[in-house]
């Protein structure tokens, strides 16, 4: 079945937590799915060794 709704909706971290049922869902590293430009703007993320990781 193909999704015909082409509208893009950008969610905040808090909105995403509500949709996924809370923190700690699919991604063990919350920052892992950000590109470098988004990663460096997130207060809990940092760019290390070519990928976005949680700050220690």
N, CA, C and O atoms as a Tripos MOL2 file, in Angstrom:
@<TRIPOS>MOLECULE
protein
  224   223    56     0     0
PROTEIN
NO_CHARGES

@<TRIPOS>ATOM
      1 N           0.8530   -1.1810    0.0000 N.3       1 UNK1
      2 CA          0.0000    0.0000    0.0000 C.3       1 UNK1
      3 C           0.8930    1.2370    0.0000 C.2       1 UNK1
      4 O           1.8170    1.3300    0.8080 O.2       1 UNK1
      5 N           0.6370    2.1580   -0.8690 N.am      2 UNK2
      6 CA          1.4420    3.3630   -0.9900 C.3       2 UNK2
      7 C           0.7770    4.5140   -0.2480 C.2       2 UNK2
      8 O          -0.4400    4.6930   -0.3050 O.2       2 UNK2
      9 N           1.5950    5.2830    0.4440 N.am      3 UNK3
     10 CA          1.1070    6.4540    1.1610 C.3       3 UNK3
     11 C           0.9700    7.6080    0.1780 C.2       3 UNK3
     12 O           1.9680    8.0510   -0.3900 O.2       3 UNK3
     13 N          -0.2130    8.0880   -0.0250 N.am      4 UNK4
     14 CA         -0.4410    9.1720   -0.9800 C.3       4 UNK4
     15 C          -0.3140   10.5490   -0.3490 C.2       4 UNK4
     16 O          -0.3470   11.5530   -1.0610 O.2       4 UNK4
     17 N          -0.1700   10.6200    0.9660 N.am      5 UNK5
     18 CA         -0.0030   11.8890    1.6570 C.3       5 UNK5
     19 C           1.4570   12.3140    1.5420 C.2       5 UNK5
     20 O           2.3230   11.7200    2.1850 O.2       5 UNK5
     21 N           1.7390   13.3250    0.7410 N.am      6 UNK6
     22 CA          3.1080   13.7610    0.4820 C.3       6 UNK6
     23 C           3.5490   14.9080    1.3860 C.2       6 UNK6
     24 O           4.6640   15.4090    1.2430 O.2       6 UNK6
     25 N           2.6990   15.3270    2.3040 N.am      7 UNK7
     26 CA          3.0240   16.4350    3.1900 C.3       7 UNK7
     27 C           4.1230   16.0290    4.1650 C.2       7 UNK7
     28 O           4.0610   14.9590    4.7700 O.2       7 UNK7
     29 N           5.1340   16.8930    4.3150 N.am      8 UNK8
     30 CA          6.2270   16.6440    5.2510 C.3       8 UNK8
     31 C           5.9340   17.3810    6.5500 C.2       8 UNK8
     32 O           5.6370   18.5760    6.5520 O.2       8 UNK8
     33 N           6.0210   16.6560    7.6410 N.am      9 UNK9
     34 CA          5.7880   17.2550    8.9510 C.3       9 UNK9
     35 C           7.0550   17.0910    9.7740 C.2       9 UNK9
     36 O           7.5160   15.9720    9.9970 O.2       9 UNK9
     37 N           7.6170   18.2050   10.2230 N.am     10 UNK10
     38 CA          8.8030   18.1720   11.0640 C.3      10 UNK10
     39 C           8.3780   18.2070   12.5260 C.2      10 UNK10
     40 O           7.6460   19.1050   12.9430 O.2      10 UNK10
     41 N           8.8360   17.2370   13.2990 N.am     11 UNK11
     42 CA          8.4790   17.1440   14.7040 C.3      11 UNK11
     43 C           9.6430   17.5670   15.5860 C.2      11 UNK11
     44 O          10.8070   17.3420   15.2550 O.2      11 UNK11
     45 N           9.3100   18.1820   16.7120 N.am     12 UNK12
     46 CA         10.3370   18.4700   17.7110 C.3      12 UNK12
     47 C          10.6610   17.1810   18.4410 C.2      12 UNK12
     48 O           9.9490   16.1890   18.2850 O.2      12 UNK12
     49 N          11.7220   17.1760   19.2330 N.am     13 UNK13
     50 CA         12.0730   15.9880   20.0060 C.3      13 UNK13
     51 C          10.9370   15.5740   20.9240 C.2      13 UNK13
     52 O          10.6500   14.3850   21.0610 O.2      13 UNK13
     53 N          10.2870   16.5450   21.5530 N.am     14 UNK14
     54 CA          9.1900   16.2400   22.4760 C.3      14 UNK14
     55 C           8.0020   15.6310   21.7380 C.2      14 UNK14
     56 O           7.3840   14.6840   22.2250 O.2      14 UNK14
     57 N           7.6800   16.1770   20.5540 N.am     15 UNK15
     58 CA          6.5780   15.6280   19.7640 C.3      15 UNK15
     59 C           6.8940   14.2090   19.3000 C.2      15 UNK15
     60 O           6.0170   13.3460   19.2760 O.2      15 UNK15
     61 N           8.1490   13.9760   18.9320 N.am     16 UNK16
     62 CA          8.5500   12.6490   18.4960 C.3      16 UNK16
     63 C           8.4330   11.6400   19.6330 C.2      16 UNK16
     64 O           8.0300   10.5000   19.4050 O.2      16 UNK16
     65 N           8.7750   12.0420   20.8410 N.am     17 UNK17
     66 CA          8.6390   11.1510   22.0000 C.3      17 UNK17
     67 C           7.1850   10.7470   22.2000 C.2      17 UNK17
     68 O           6.9000    9.5990   22.5410 O.2      17 UNK17
     69 N           6.2670   11.6800   21.9920 N.am     18 UNK18
     70 CA          4.8500   11.3680   22.1330 C.3      18 UNK18
     71 C           4.3940   10.3660   21.0780 C.2      18 UNK18
     72 O           3.6170    9.4600   21.3810 O.2      18 UNK18
     73 N           4.8670   10.5190   19.8500 N.am     19 UNK19
     74 CA          4.4810    9.6340   18.7590 C.3      19 UNK19
     75 C           5.0520    8.2380   18.9730 C.2      19 UNK19
     76 O           4.3660    7.2450   18.7310 O.2      19 UNK19
     77 N           6.3030    8.1500   19.4250 N.am     20 UNK20
     78 CA          6.9620    6.8560   19.5780 C.3      20 UNK20
     79 C           6.6850    6.2140   20.9260 C.2      20 UNK20
     80 O           7.0930    5.0760   21.1570 O.2      20 UNK20
     81 N           6.0070    6.9080   21.8120 N.am     21 UNK21
     82 CA          5.6880    6.3210   23.1100 C.3      21 UNK21
     83 C           6.7270    6.5770   24.1650 C.2      21 UNK21
     84 O           6.7450    5.8880   25.1860 O.2      21 UNK21
     85 N           7.5960    7.5440   23.9570 N.am     22 UNK22
     86 CA          8.5790    7.8930   24.9770 C.3      22 UNK22
     87 C           9.9960    7.7580   24.4860 C.2      22 UNK22
     88 O          10.2520    7.3220   23.3630 O.2      22 UNK22
     89 N          10.9100    8.1410   25.3530 N.am     23 UNK23
     90 CA         12.3290    8.0900   25.0060 C.3      23 UNK23
     91 C          12.8190    6.6480   25.0390 C.2      23 UNK23
     92 O          12.1880    5.7750   25.6360 O.2      23 UNK23
     93 N          13.9510    6.4140   24.3880 N.am     24 UNK24
     94 CA         14.5590    5.1010   24.4210 C.3      24 UNK24
     95 C          13.9120    4.0860   23.5020 C.2      24 UNK24
     96 O          14.0260    2.8820   23.7310 O.2      24 UNK24
     97 N          13.2430    4.5500   22.4780 N.am     25 UNK25
     98 CA         12.5830    3.6400   21.5520 C.3      25 UNK25
     99 C          13.5600    2.9340   20.6420 C.2      25 UNK25
    100 O          14.4660    2.2490   21.1160 O.2      25 UNK25
    101 N          13.3920    3.0860   19.3620 N.am     26 UNK26
    102 CA         14.1610    2.3610   18.3590 C.3      26 UNK26
    103 C          15.6450    2.6920   18.4010 C.2      26 UNK26
    104 O          16.4770    1.7960   18.2540 O.2      26 UNK26
    105 N          15.9910    3.9490   18.5950 N.am     27 UNK27
    106 CA         17.3880    4.3670   18.5650 C.3      27 UNK27
    107 C          17.9830    4.3440   19.9670 C.2      27 UNK27
    108 O          17.4640    4.9980   20.8710 O.2      27 UNK27
    109 N          19.0580    3.6020   20.1530 N.am     28 UNK28
    110 CA         19.7170    3.6130   21.4490 C.3      28 UNK28
    111 C          20.5510    4.8840   21.5900 C.2      28 UNK28
    112 O          20.7260    5.3890   22.6990 O.2      28 UNK28
    113 N          21.0630    5.3990   20.4860 N.am     29 UNK29
    114 CA         21.7960    6.6580   20.4690 C.3      29 UNK29
    115 C          20.8520    7.6930   19.8680 C.2      29 UNK29
    116 O          20.6240    7.6980   18.6580 O.2      29 UNK29
    117 N          20.3080    8.5620   20.7000 N.am     30 UNK30
    118 CA         19.2980    9.5220   20.2390 C.3      30 UNK30
    119 C          19.8200   10.4480   19.1560 C.2      30 UNK30
    120 O          19.0390   10.9610   18.3540 O.2      30 UNK30
    121 N          21.1200   10.6690   19.1190 N.am     31 UNK31
    122 CA         21.7000   11.5970   18.1520 C.3      31 UNK31
    123 C          22.0880   10.9160   16.8430 C.2      31 UNK31
    124 O          22.4190   11.6020   15.8760 O.2      31 UNK31
    125 N          22.0560    9.6120   16.7860 N.am     32 UNK32
    126 CA         22.6320    8.8690   15.6650 C.3      32 UNK32
    127 C          21.9920    9.1670   14.3160 C.2      32 UNK32
    128 O          22.6250    8.9420   13.2840 O.2      32 UNK32
    129 N          20.7880    9.6530   14.2880 N.am     33 UNK33
    130 CA         20.1180    9.8630   13.0090 C.3      33 UNK33
    131 C          20.2420   11.2800   12.4690 C.2      33 UNK33
    132 O          19.6220   11.6020   11.4560 O.2      33 UNK33
    133 N          21.0290   12.1390   13.1210 N.am     34 UNK34
    134 CA         21.2120   13.5180   12.6540 C.3      34 UNK34
    135 C          22.4210   13.6310   11.7370 C.2      34 UNK34
    136 O          23.4550   13.0000   11.9600 O.2      34 UNK34
    137 N          22.2680   14.4530   10.6950 N.am     35 UNK35
    138 CA         23.3930   14.8130    9.8430 C.3      35 UNK35
    139 C          24.2530   15.8230   10.6070 C.2      35 UNK35
    140 O          23.8180   16.3710   11.6200 O.2      35 UNK35
    141 N          25.4620   16.0640   10.1260 N.am     36 UNK36
    142 CA         26.4020   16.9370   10.8380 C.3      36 UNK36
    143 C          25.8150   18.3180   11.1090 C.2      36 UNK36
    144 O          25.9740   18.8530   12.2060 O.2      36 UNK36
    145 N          25.1420   18.8960   10.1250 N.am     37 UNK37
    146 CA         24.6190   20.2490   10.3090 C.3      37 UNK37
    147 C          23.5690   20.3140   11.3980 C.2      37 UNK37
    148 O          23.4940   21.3100   12.1170 O.2      37 UNK37
    149 N          22.7560   19.2790   11.5410 N.am     38 UNK38
    150 CA         21.7550   19.2390   12.6030 C.3      38 UNK38
    151 C          22.3780   18.8150   13.9270 C.2      38 UNK38
    152 O          21.9890   19.2970   14.9910 O.2      38 UNK38
    153 N          23.3340   17.9220   13.8520 N.am     39 UNK39
    154 CA         23.9760   17.3870   15.0550 C.3      39 UNK39
    155 C          24.6100   18.4840   15.8950 C.2      39 UNK39
    156 O          24.4150   18.5380   17.1090 O.2      39 UNK39
    157 N          25.3640   19.3510   15.2500 N.am     40 UNK40
    158 CA         26.1060   20.3720   15.9990 C.3      40 UNK40
    159 C          25.1930   21.4230   16.6280 C.2      40 UNK40
    160 O          25.6340   22.1830   17.4900 O.2      40 UNK40
    161 N          23.9400   21.4780   16.2130 N.am     41 UNK41
    162 CA         23.0040   22.4390   16.8070 C.3      41 UNK41
    163 C          22.2440   21.8480   17.9930 C.2      41 UNK41
    164 O          21.5610   22.5830   18.7060 O.2      41 UNK41
    165 N          22.3460   20.5450   18.2180 N.am     42 UNK42
    166 CA         21.6400   19.8700   19.3130 C.3      42 UNK42
    167 C          22.4880   19.9210   20.5850 C.2      42 UNK42
    168 O          23.6580   19.5400   20.5510 O.2      42 UNK42
    169 N          21.9300   20.3790   21.7000 N.am     43 UNK43
    170 CA         22.7280   20.5170   22.9240 C.3      43 UNK43
    171 C          23.2200   19.1880   23.5040 C.2      43 UNK43
    172 O          24.2300   19.1780   24.2080 O.2      43 UNK43
    173 N          22.5550   18.0900   23.2400 N.am     44 UNK44
    174 CA         22.9590   16.7990   23.8040 C.3      44 UNK44
    175 C          23.7510   15.9350   22.8280 C.2      44 UNK44
    176 O          24.0600   14.7810   23.1230 O.2      44 UNK44
    177 N          24.0800   16.5000   21.6610 N.am     45 UNK45
    178 CA         24.7790   15.7410   20.6230 C.3      45 UNK45
    179 C          26.1050   16.4000   20.2820 C.2      45 UNK45
    180 O          26.2920   17.6000   20.4820 O.2      45 UNK45
    181 N          27.0260   15.5850   19.7590 N.am     46 UNK46
    182 CA         28.2900   16.1140   19.2450 C.3      46 UNK46
    183 C          28.7470   15.2780   18.0660 C.2      46 UNK46
    184 O          28.4010   14.1010   17.9600 O.2      46 UNK46
    185 N          29.5340   15.8910   17.1670 N.am     47 UNK47
    186 CA         30.0350   15.2160   15.9840 C.3      47 UNK47
    187 C          31.4020   14.6350   16.3150 C.2      47 UNK47
    188 O          32.3350   15.3780   16.6190 O.2      47 UNK47
    189 N          31.5280   13.2950   16.2590 N.am     48 UNK48
    190 CA         32.7880   12.6070   16.5690 C.3      48 UNK48
    191 C          33.0220   11.5040   15.5580 C.2      48 UNK48
    192 O          32.1170   10.7340   15.2390 O.2      48 UNK48
    193 N          34.2430   11.4340   15.0590 N.am     49 UNK49
    194 CA         34.6410   10.3580   14.1420 C.3      49 UNK49
    195 C          33.6700   10.1720   12.9750 C.2      49 UNK49
    196 O          33.3770    9.0460   12.5740 O.2      49 UNK49
    197 N          33.1770   11.2820   12.4390 N.am     50 UNK50
    198 CA         32.3340   11.2270   11.2560 C.3      50 UNK50
    199 C          30.8870   10.8360   11.5090 C.2      50 UNK50
    200 O          30.1780   10.4780   10.5680 O.2      50 UNK50
    201 N          30.4270   10.8940   12.7640 N.am     51 UNK51
    202 CA         29.0270   10.6020   13.0510 C.3      51 UNK51
    203 C          28.5490   11.3910   14.2610 C.2      51 UNK51
    204 O          29.3390   11.8920   15.0620 O.2      51 UNK51
    205 N          27.2370   11.4810   14.3620 N.am     52 UNK52
    206 CA         26.6120   12.2160   15.4610 C.3      52 UNK52
    207 C          26.3790   11.2530   16.6170 C.2      52 UNK52
    208 O          25.7740   10.1950   16.4430 O.2      52 UNK52
    209 N          26.8680   11.6310   17.8100 N.am     53 UNK53
    210 CA         26.7500   10.7730   18.9950 C.3      53 UNK53
    211 C          26.2370   11.5790   20.1740 C.2      53 UNK53
    212 O          26.3140   12.8070   20.1760 O.2      53 UNK53
    213 N          25.7060   10.8740   21.1930 N.am     54 UNK54
    214 CA         25.2940   11.5310   22.4350 C.3      54 UNK54
    215 C          26.5270   12.0820   23.1450 C.2      54 UNK54
    216 O          27.5790   11.4420   23.1470 O.2      54 UNK54
    217 N          26.4050   13.2540   23.7430 N.am     55 UNK55
    218 CA         27.4930   13.7850   24.5620 C.3      55 UNK55
    219 C          27.6210   12.9340   25.8180 C.2      55 UNK55
    220 O          26.6320   12.4290   26.3500 O.2      55 UNK55
    221 N          28.8470   12.7870   26.2730 N.am     56 UNK56
    222 CA         29.0950   11.9950   27.4990 C.3      56 UNK56
    223 C          28.6340   12.7160   28.7320 C.2      56 UNK56
    224 O          28.7670   12.1940   29.8390 O.2      56 UNK56
@<TRIPOS>BOND
     1     1     2 1
     2     2     3 1
     3     3     4 2
     4     3     5 am
     5     5     6 1
     6     6     7 1
     7     7     8 2
     8     7     9 am
     9     9    10 1
    10    10    11 1
    11    11    12 2
    12    11    13 am
    13    13    14 1
    14    14    15 1
    15    15    16 2
    16    15    17 am
    17    17    18 1
    18    18    19 1
    19    19    20 2
    20    19    21 am
    21    21    22 1
    22    22    23 1
    23    23    24 2
    24    23    25 am
    25    25    26 1
    26    26    27 1
    27    27    28 2
    28    27    29 am
    29    29    30 1
    30    30    31 1
    31    31    32 2
    32    31    33 am
    33    33    34 1
    34    34    35 1
    35    35    36 2
    36    35    37 am
    37    37    38 1
    38    38    39 1
    39    39    40 2
    40    39    41 am
    41    41    42 1
    42    42    43 1
    43    43    44 2
    44    43    45 am
    45    45    46 1
    46    46    47 1
    47    47    48 2
    48    47    49 am
    49    49    50 1
    50    50    51 1
    51    51    52 2
    52    51    53 am
    53    53    54 1
    54    54    55 1
    55    55    56 2
    56    55    57 am
    57    57    58 1
    58    58    59 1
    59    59    60 2
    60    59    61 am
    61    61    62 1
    62    62    63 1
    63    63    64 2
    64    63    65 am
    65    65    66 1
    66    66    67 1
    67    67    68 2
    68    67    69 am
    69    69    70 1
    70    70    71 1
    71    71    72 2
    72    71    73 am
    73    73    74 1
    74    74    75 1
    75    75    76 2
    76    75    77 am
    77    77    78 1
    78    78    79 1
    79    79    80 2
    80    79    81 am
    81    81    82 1
    82    82    83 1
    83    83    84 2
    84    83    85 am
    85    85    86 1
    86    86    87 1
    87    87    88 2
    88    87    89 am
    89    89    90 1
    90    90    91 1
    91    91    92 2
    92    91    93 am
    93    93    94 1
    94    94    95 1
    95    95    96 2
    96    95    97 am
    97    97    98 1
    98    98    99 1
    99    99   100 2
   100    99   101 am
   101   101   102 1
   102   102   103 1
   103   103   104 2
   104   103   105 am
   105   105   106 1
   106   106   107 1
   107   107   108 2
   108   107   109 am
   109   109   110 1
   110   110   111 1
   111   111   112 2
   112   111   113 am
   113   113   114 1
   114   114   115 1
   115   115   116 2
   116   115   117 am
   117   117   118 1
   118   118   119 1
   119   119   120 2
   120   119   121 am
   121   121   122 1
   122   122   123 1
   123   123   124 2
   124   123   125 am
   125   125   126 1
   126   126   127 1
   127   127   128 2
   128   127   129 am
   129   129   130 1
   130   130   131 1
   131   131   132 2
   132   131   133 am
   133   133   134 1
   134   134   135 1
   135   135   136 2
   136   135   137 am
   137   137   138 1
   138   138   139 1
   139   139   140 2
   140   139   141 am
   141   141   142 1
   142   142   143 1
   143   143   144 2
   144   143   145 am
   145   145   146 1
   146   146   147 1
   147   147   148 2
   148   147   149 am
   149   149   150 1
   150   150   151 1
   151   151   152 2
   152   151   153 am
   153   153   154 1
   154   154   155 1
   155   155   156 2
   156   155   157 am
   157   157   158 1
   158   158   159 1
   159   159   160 2
   160   159   161 am
   161   161   162 1
   162   162   163 1
   163   163   164 2
   164   163   165 am
   165   165   166 1
   166   166   167 1
   167   167   168 2
   168   167   169 am
   169   169   170 1
   170   170   171 1
   171   171   172 2
   172   171   173 am
   173   173   174 1
   174   174   175 1
   175   175   176 2
   176   175   177 am
   177   177   178 1
   178   178   179 1
   179   179   180 2
   180   179   181 am
   181   181   182 1
   182   182   183 1
   183   183   184 2
   184   183   185 am
   185   185   186 1
   186   186   187 1
   187   187   188 2
   188   187   189 am
   189   189   190 1
   190   190   191 1
   191   191   192 2
   192   191   193 am
   193   193   194 1
   194   194   195 1
   195   195   196 2
   196   195   197 am
   197   197   198 1
   198   198   199 1
   199   199   200 2
   200   199   201 am
   201   201   202 1
   202   202   203 1
   203   203   204 2
   204   203   205 am
   205   205   206 1
   206   206   207 1
   207   207   208 2
   208   207   209 am
   209   209   210 1
   210   210   211 1
   211   211   212 2
   212   211   213 am
   213   213   214 1
   214   214   215 1
   215   215   216 2
   216   215   217 am
   217   217   218 1
   218   218   219 1
   219   219   220 2
   220   219   221 am
   221   221   222 1
   222   222   223 1
   223   223   224 2
@<TRIPOS>SUBSTRUCTURE
     1 UNK1         2 RESIDUE 1 A UNK
     2 UNK2         6 RESIDUE 1 A UNK
     3 UNK3        10 RESIDUE 1 A UNK
     4 UNK4        14 RESIDUE 1 A UNK
     5 UNK5        18 RESIDUE 1 A UNK
     6 UNK6        22 RESIDUE 1 A UNK
     7 UNK7        26 RESIDUE 1 A UNK
     8 UNK8        30 RESIDUE 1 A UNK
     9 UNK9        34 RESIDUE 1 A UNK
    10 UNK10       38 RESIDUE 1 A UNK
    11 UNK11       42 RESIDUE 1 A UNK
    12 UNK12       46 RESIDUE 1 A UNK
    13 UNK13       50 RESIDUE 1 A UNK
    14 UNK14       54 RESIDUE 1 A UNK
    15 UNK15       58 RESIDUE 1 A UNK
    16 UNK16       62 RESIDUE 1 A UNK
    17 UNK17       66 RESIDUE 1 A UNK
    18 UNK18       70 RESIDUE 1 A UNK
    19 UNK19       74 RESIDUE 1 A UNK
    20 UNK20       78 RESIDUE 1 A UNK
    21 UNK21       82 RESIDUE 1 A UNK
    22 UNK22       86 RESIDUE 1 A UNK
    23 UNK23       90 RESIDUE 1 A UNK
    24 UNK24       94 RESIDUE 1 A UNK
    25 UNK25       98 RESIDUE 1 A UNK
    26 UNK26      102 RESIDUE 1 A UNK
    27 UNK27      106 RESIDUE 1 A UNK
    28 UNK28      110 RESIDUE 1 A UNK
    29 UNK29      114 RESIDUE 1 A UNK
    30 UNK30      118 RESIDUE 1 A UNK
    31 UNK31      122 RESIDUE 1 A UNK
    32 UNK32      126 RESIDUE 1 A UNK
    33 UNK33      130 RESIDUE 1 A UNK
    34 UNK34      134 RESIDUE 1 A UNK
    35 UNK35      138 RESIDUE 1 A UNK
    36 UNK36      142 RESIDUE 1 A UNK
    37 UNK37      146 RESIDUE 1 A UNK
    38 UNK38      150 RESIDUE 1 A UNK
    39 UNK39      154 RESIDUE 1 A UNK
    40 UNK40      158 RESIDUE 1 A UNK
    41 UNK41      162 RESIDUE 1 A UNK
    42 UNK42      166 RESIDUE 1 A UNK
    43 UNK43      170 RESIDUE 1 A UNK
    44 UNK44      174 RESIDUE 1 A UNK
    45 UNK45      178 RESIDUE 1 A UNK
    46 UNK46      182 RESIDUE 1 A UNK
    47 UNK47      186 RESIDUE 1 A UNK
    48 UNK48      190 RESIDUE 1 A UNK
    49 UNK49      194 RESIDUE 1 A UNK
    50 UNK50      198 RESIDUE 1 A UNK
    51 UNK51      202 RESIDUE 1 A UNK
    52 UNK52      206 RESIDUE 1 A UNK
    53 UNK53      210 RESIDUE 1 A UNK
    54 UNK54      214 RESIDUE 1 A UNK
    55 UNK55      218 RESIDUE 1 A UNK
    56 UNK56      222 RESIDUE 1 A UNK
